[in-house]
Amino acid sequence: MADQQLAEKKPSFIENITTPVREVSRETIGELRRVHWPARPDVRNLTTIVLGVTIVMGLLLGVLDFLMEQLFFGLLKTEPSLLSIAVLVVVVLAIIILVLFASRERR
């Protein structure tokens, strides 16, 4: 009877919470031991490349944003003419086409 009560005893609330955490921690540590970590020079070179590309892309996007802002504000400040409307339509169509091409799946 006592054995049956021990077998039927449910784990406590704390055990229900900590058991999955312990298992995930144990599995994570095991995976991290099998990882091939790169050497310090490789990390330095790759970090330099990532930072360089990030800075260049940030500058490029900043310049493009500034130019587009100047174009739109220049067109909006002037009296609406056929040329300004045509430029706005072309820019909007170009953006739509770029978004459509960028979002379609590669085959």
N, C-alpha and C positions, 0 to 999 in steps of 0.2 A: 504494500500500500504506500509506503514512504517512497519507494522507487518510482511508483507511478506518479506521485505528486511532484517529484523532482523533474521527471520527464515532461510533465505538463506545465511546469513553471515557465511563464513567458519572461523574456528579457525585459529589463526595466527601460524606462524612457531614455535615460542617459546612455544605456548600452545601445539602444536603437539609433541614437544620434552618433555616438562615437565610433561604432563599428565600421560604417562606410567610410568615415573620415580616415580611420587608421588604414583601411585597405587601399584607399586611393593614395595615401601618403607612401605606403610601402611600395606600391606599384610605380609611383612616380620616381622614387629614389632608385629603384631597380632599373628603370628606363634611363635615368640620367647617368648611371654607371656605365651603360653600354654606348653612350654617345661618344662619337669621335670629335673632340673639341679641336678647333683650328689653332695653329700656333699664333703667338702674339704678333709677328710681322704680318701674317695674313689678315688678322683682325684689324690691324692698323690700316693696311692698304684698302681693304674693303670699306672700312668706315670712312676713309678719305674720299673714296669714290662716291659713296652714298651722299655724303655731305656736299661734295662738289656738284653732283647732279641735282640735288635738291636746291642748292643756291642758284644754279644756272636756270633751272625751270621756274623758280620763284621770280627771278629777274625778268625772264622772258614773258611770263604771264602778267607781271606787273606792267611791263611796257605795252603789251597788247591791250590790257585793260585801260591804260591811260590813253592810248591812241583811239580806241573805240569810244571812250567817254568824250574825248575832244571832238570826234566826228559827229556823234549824236548831238552834243550840246551845240556845236557849230551849226548843224542843220536845223535844230529846233529854235535857235535864236534868230535866224534869218527869216525873212518873209517866205512862207511856203511857196516854193516854185516847183516846176515840173522836174527839174534836175534833182532837188533835194528829196522829193518823193521817190524818184527813180532810184537814187542811191540807197535810201532806206529799204525799199522793196528788195533790191539786190542783196543787201546785207542780211536781211531777214531770211530770204530764200537760201542764201549760202549757209547760214547757221542751221536751218532746217535740214538741208541736204547733208551737211556734215554730221548732224545728230543721227539721221536715218542710217547713213553708211556706217557710223561707228557702232550703232546698236544692233545691226543685223548680224546674224550668226555667220561664222566663216564656214564655208563648205569645202 
